[in-house]
Amino acid sequence: MRNIKLIIEYDGSRYAGFKKTGPNKKGVSVQEKIEEVLDKMTGEKIVLKGAINTEPGVHALQQIANFTTESDMKEYEIKHYLNRYLPKDIAVLQVDDVMPRFQSDLNAKSAVFEYRISMAEVESVFTRKYHYYSFHRLDIGKMREAAKYLIGKQDLKAFSYNKRMKKSTEREIFDIDIVWDMDDVTITIHADDFWPYMARVIIGAIYDVGLGTITPEDVKTMIDTKDMSQAERIAEPQGLFLKEVMY
């Protein structure tokens, strides 16, 4: 039995996230699309495991996944087959035989998400699927002040989309980088783990600081009190990319 690791990129615009949806959920996932092709390629019932479950509409520059198979196809043959038969908005960048113990989700040490915001005078029709368009200019300095309060290991319950979340909400954010280049703002978050919608709720709060609707100190208060009432904005999915998964 072989264990195969894939590095995948995808445009998440028309998918219901990376992982399979439940029986009552709408839409098809990236995982399901890849499994369909793998099933035909190997003649087996393949189960693909992904490192991070991106939400509906969120993209990936580097999603990591793995599956086991009895197939004797070479790595380049697997890569060629997948890219030939997958939809054009999903691409397999790399295929590797890995150790049997490797699991893309359980072995991941950290991940990086990137969020892209456009403040151009007119929204480009060509980038609208991959940016969030802001009608207002943002105070980048204040956004960077707010980001500093989020660095470190602490309870981030205030940024939980699921208000009844029972799992631990303690996470370590290693870095938040905010780059301003003319009309474009890129927010990059590196953390040990992300629960669903976590990156988008954090980015929503930082964006609100940029608008001036809340202050950097409000973000600190939210962390200290675990008060979720001010973290009401969830950043739109089209601007978010899973950039990297570290092992």
MOURDA-V747034 format. One record per residue. RES is the residue in one letter. PSI is psi in degrees with one decimal (none if undefined). D_CENTER is the distance of its C-alpha to the mean C-alpha in Angstrom with 1 decimal. Layout:
RES_PSI_D_CENTER + RES_PSI_D_CENTER
This chain:
M_127.6_30.2 + R_150.1_27.6 + N_118.3_24.0 + I_128.7_21.9 + K_135.3_18.6 + L_141.7_16.5 + I_122.3_14.2 + I_142.6_12.6 + E_149.4_11.3 + Y_152.2_11.1 + D_112.4_11.6 + G_7.0_10.0 + S_-40.5_12.8 + R_15.4_15.1 + Y_151.9_13.2 + A_45.6_12.8 + G_-179.4_9.4 + F_-50.7_9.4 + K_159.4_11.9 + K_141.7_15.4 + T_157.6_16.4 + G_172.9_19.5 + P_-24.4_22.9 + N_4.1_22.9 + K_152.8_19.6 + K_151.3_19.7 + G_166.0_18.1 + V_148.3_17.2 + S_163.5_14.0 + V_-41.6_13.0 + Q_-45.8_14.3 + E_-40.7_17.6 + K_-42.4_18.1 + I_-41.5_17.9 + E_-37.5_20.0 + E_-44.3_22.6 + V_-40.0_23.2 + L_-39.1_23.3 + D_-45.0_25.8 + K_-36.9_28.0 + M_-41.5_27.8 + T_-20.5_28.8 + G_13.4_30.8 + E_168.9_29.0 + K_101.8_26.7 + I_139.1_23.5 + V_116.0_20.7 + L_128.8_17.4 + K_129.5_15.2 + G_151.9_11.5 + A_-46.3_10.0 + I_134.7_6.8 + N_96.3_7.1 + T_149.0_4.6 + E_170.3_7.2 + P_131.3_10.0 + G_-7.0_9.9 + V_142.5_6.3 + H_171.3_6.8 + A_130.2_6.5 + L_-25.7_9.2 + Q_82.6_9.5 + Q_140.3_8.6 + I_135.4_11.5 + A_162.0_13.7 + N_157.2_17.4 + F_158.0_20.4 + T_147.9_24.1 + T_156.7_26.9 + E_-2.8_30.6 + S_144.0_30.4 + D_14.7_32.2 + M_142.9_30.4 + K_160.7_29.7 + E_-45.2_26.3 + Y_-29.2_26.9 + E_-39.8_28.3 + I_-46.5_25.2 + K_-45.5_23.0 + H_-45.3_25.6 + Y_-48.2_25.9 + L_-46.9_22.2 + N_-20.9_21.9 + R_-38.4_25.2 + Y_-11.4_24.4 + L_155.9_20.7 + P_156.0_20.0 + K_-12.9_19.7 + D_11.1_16.1 + I_129.8_15.1 + A_139.3_16.3 + V_114.9_17.0 + L_-30.0_17.4 + Q_144.7_19.0 + V_128.9_20.8 + D_138.7_22.3 + D_129.6_24.7 + V_172.1_23.6 + M_147.2_25.4 + P_-28.0_25.9 + R_-12.6_24.3 + F_128.5_20.9 + Q_121.9_18.1 + S_-31.9_14.6 + D_-50.7_13.3 + L_-28.3_16.4 + N_-6.7_17.0 + A_133.0_13.7 + K_-32.7_14.8 + S_170.9_11.9 + A_157.8_8.4 + V_128.3_7.7 + F_146.0_5.4 + E_134.0_7.9 + Y_132.1_9.3 + R_128.0_12.4 + I_135.3_15.5 + S_132.9_18.8 + M_23.2_22.1 + A_155.4_24.4 + E_-38.4_27.6 + V_132.3_26.8 + E_129.1_23.4 + S_133.8_23.2 + V_-17.9_23.2 + F_-19.4_21.6 + T_1.6_18.4 + R_-24.5_17.9 + K_-9.6_15.3 + Y_13.6_13.1 + H_156.6_14.1 + Y_127.7_14.9 + Y_123.0_18.7 + S_124.4_20.5 + F_-10.8_24.1 + H_146.9_25.0 + R_144.7_25.1 + L_147.8_23.2 + D_95.4_24.7 + I_-36.8_22.6 + G_-44.4_24.9 + K_-37.7_24.4 + M_-41.1_20.6 + R_-35.7_21.0 + E_-45.9_23.5 + A_-40.1_21.2 + A_-33.2_18.4 + K_-33.7_21.1 + Y_-19.6_21.6 + L_-12.4_18.1 + I_138.1_18.6 + G_179.6_19.9 + K_119.1_19.9 + Q_170.1_20.6 + D_119.8_20.2 + L_33.9_17.5 + K_-31.7_18.7 + A_-18.0_19.2 + F_26.7_15.5 + S_125.6_15.2 + Y_-36.5_14.7 + N_105.0_16.9 + K_-17.1_20.2 + R_21.5_21.7 + M_125.0_19.1 + K_-22.1_21.4 + K_163.6_19.3 + S_135.9_19.4 + T_16.7_17.6 + E_126.2_18.4 + R_159.0_15.8 + E_118.2_16.4 + I_118.0_14.7 + F_-35.9_16.2 + D_144.1_15.7 + I_116.5_14.7 + D_127.7_15.9 + I_113.3_16.9 + V_127.8_18.5 + W_118.6_20.9 + D_98.8_22.4 + M_-109.6_24.9 + D_5.6_23.2 + D_137.8_19.5 + V_130.8_17.5 + T_124.0_14.3 + I_121.6_12.6 + T_127.4_11.0 + I_125.8_10.1 + H_118.6_11.0 + A_163.3_11.5 + D_-25.1_13.0 + D_157.5_10.7 + F_129.6_8.4 + W_167.5_9.9 + P_132.8_8.9 + Y_-1.8_8.7 + M_-49.6_9.5 + A_-39.8_7.6 + R_-33.1_9.0 + V_-41.8_12.3 + I_-46.3_12.7 + I_-36.9_12.2 + G_-40.9_14.5 + A_-43.4_17.0 + I_-38.9_17.0 + Y_-42.6_17.5 + D_-34.8_20.4 + V_-42.4_21.9 + G_-33.0_22.0 + L_-25.6_23.7 + G_6.6_26.1 + T_-24.5_25.7 + I_166.1_25.0 + T_164.1_25.9 + P_-36.7_24.3 + E_-29.8_26.7 + D_-36.5_25.4 + V_-43.0_22.0 + K_-42.1_24.0 + T_-40.0_26.0 + M_-42.1_23.1 + I_-46.8_22.0 + D_-38.9_25.7 + T_-9.7_26.6 + K_27.8_23.3 + D_116.7_24.2 + M_-3.7_21.5 + S_-30.2_23.8 + Q_-13.6_22.7 + A_63.0_18.9 + E_-21.1_19.3 + R_129.2_17.1 + I_116.5_13.6 + A_141.1_12.2 + E_145.2_12.2 + P_-28.7_9.2 + Q_-19.3_10.7 + G_-4.5_10.2 + L_134.8_6.4 + F_132.5_5.3 + L_112.9_3.7 + K_-39.2_7.3 + E_148.1_8.9 + V_129.6_9.8 + M_146.9_13.3 + Y_none_16.2
